[in-house]
Structure formats: structure tokens, C-alpha cells
Amino acid sequence: MTKNRDYHIESKVLSTFDYFSTIQALEEVYQNYSCIRKTLLAPTGSKLQTVAAFIFRQMHPDVQIVYPVTKQFKLGEYEYSQGCREIWGIHFNGFLKFTSSLESYRKQL
């Protein structure tokens, strides 16, 4: 016997560079569903979106993150992409203080 399950699928288009908007989108989903569903993230977007997933997880320790690993990666005739145009980085002044502030956010909820 197969159970009929109702699934609700939403999609959002987010910038690969604006990790704040990713955190806001995750927070919206969390607020809407965390009381009735488990939250599991499998970040497959940009590196900054993965950083956003980490920050979001620090804000909500009940969220589970599963990092997907591909068996192979192939773009056109190259096995991996070659070179880069620019290097981007985020500098967190006082990373421990930053993560502690996320814990404070948690306690306010």
C-alpha cells in the first residue's frame, strides 16, 4: 500500500554573491515550517551560499546540513574548470565573537 503524501515545493532565485539574502530566504522557510517539519540543508549552490548555510545552521542548531559529494565533475572537454577570473573572500573580524553573536540570536527566539 502506498501512502499519498502532499509535498509543497517552493523555489527562490538568489544571488550567488549576496549571502545575506540566502540567510533571509532560509530564515523565512524555517519560520514557516520548523514547527511541523525537520529542516535539512544540502547546499549545492555557490560557495557563498554554502557560507550562508553554515551561518544559518549556527543560528538554528536543530537544522541538519548534509554536504553533497559528486562522483564526478565534468565541464565540456575539461574534467575540472580551469583558472579563475577573480578571488573573493569574506573577512570576519573576530570569528569567535561573530559565532557567539549567532548564539545570542538563538537565545532571543
C-alpha positions as a printed Julia matrix, in Angstrom:
109×3 Matrix{Float64}:
  0.0    0.0     0.0
  1.37   3.41   -0.97
  0.61   6.44    1.11
 -0.34   9.59   -0.69
  1.92  12.4     0.53
  1.39  16.03   -0.24
  4.59  17.9    -0.96
  4.86  21.63   -1.27
  7.73  22.82   -3.43
  8.9   26.41   -3.47
 11.74  27.89   -5.42
 13.59  31.14   -4.97
 16.21  32.75   -7.16
 19.04  34.14   -5.04
 22.27  35.92   -5.84
 25.41  33.82   -5.62
 27.24  36.78   -4.07
 24.65  38.12   -1.59
 24.8   35.55    1.17
 22.59  37.73    3.39
 19.66  37.17    1.02
 20.29  33.43    1.24
 20.17  33.6     5.04
 16.94  35.62    4.85
 15.35  33.09    2.48
 16.38  30.19    4.73
 15.03  32.04    7.76
 11.68  32.52    6.0
 11.43  28.81    5.21
 12.49  27.93    8.76
  9.88  30.22   10.32
  7.15  28.76    8.07
  7.95  25.07    8.52
 10.24  24.38   11.5
  7.35  23.62   13.86
  5.95  20.93   11.57
  8.97  19.64    9.6
 12.63  18.81   10.14
 14.98  21.18    8.35
 17.77  19.64    6.32
 20.04  21.63    4.03
 22.1   20.2     1.2
 23.96  23.23   -0.17
 24.61  22.82   -3.88
 24.87  26.49   -4.8
 27.82  28.84   -4.74
 30.49  28.86   -2.07
 28.97  31.99   -0.53
 25.57  30.31   -0.39
 27.27  27.46    1.47
 28.73  30.02    3.89
 25.17  31.3     4.35
 24.04  27.73    5.13
 26.77  27.48    7.79
 25.75  30.81    9.37
 22.1   29.77    9.3
 22.98  26.46   10.96
 24.81  28.34   13.71
 21.63  30.34   14.29
 19.45  27.2    14.38
 21.24  24.13   15.81
 18.26  21.89   15.05
 18.96  22.29   11.32
 20.93  19.46    9.76
 23.41  20.06    6.93
 24.36  17.33    4.5
 27.15  18.24    2.11
 26.61  16.52   -1.22
 29.65  14.97   -2.85
 29.62  14.26   -6.55
 31.08  11.11   -8.03
 32.42  13.06  -10.97
 32.56  16.61  -12.22
 32.86  17.44  -15.87
 32.5   20.65  -17.83
 32.75  20.3   -21.57
 36.08  18.82  -22.6
 37.74  19.58  -19.25
 37.41  17.4   -16.21
 37.54  20.49  -13.97
 37.21  24.18  -14.66
 40.49  25.93  -15.33
 41.66  29.22  -13.93
 39.6   31.9   -12.26
 38.6   35.47  -13.02
 38.62  36.91   -9.53
 39.12  35.75   -5.98
 36.53  36.78   -3.41
 36.73  36.48    0.31
 34.93  37.37    3.49
 36.88  38.63    6.43
 35.17  38.08    9.76
 36.78  40.33   12.35
 36.84  38.2    15.47
 35.28  34.98   14.14
 34.69  33.64   17.66
 32.85  36.83   18.6
 30.82  36.56   15.39
 29.75  32.97   16.07
 28.95  33.9    19.68
 26.63  36.62   18.38
 24.8   33.93   16.4
 24.33  32.01   19.64
 22.87  35.17   21.18
 20.43  35.35   18.27
 19.34  31.79   19.05
 18.67  32.61   22.68
 16.43  35.55   21.73
 13.98  33.28   19.93
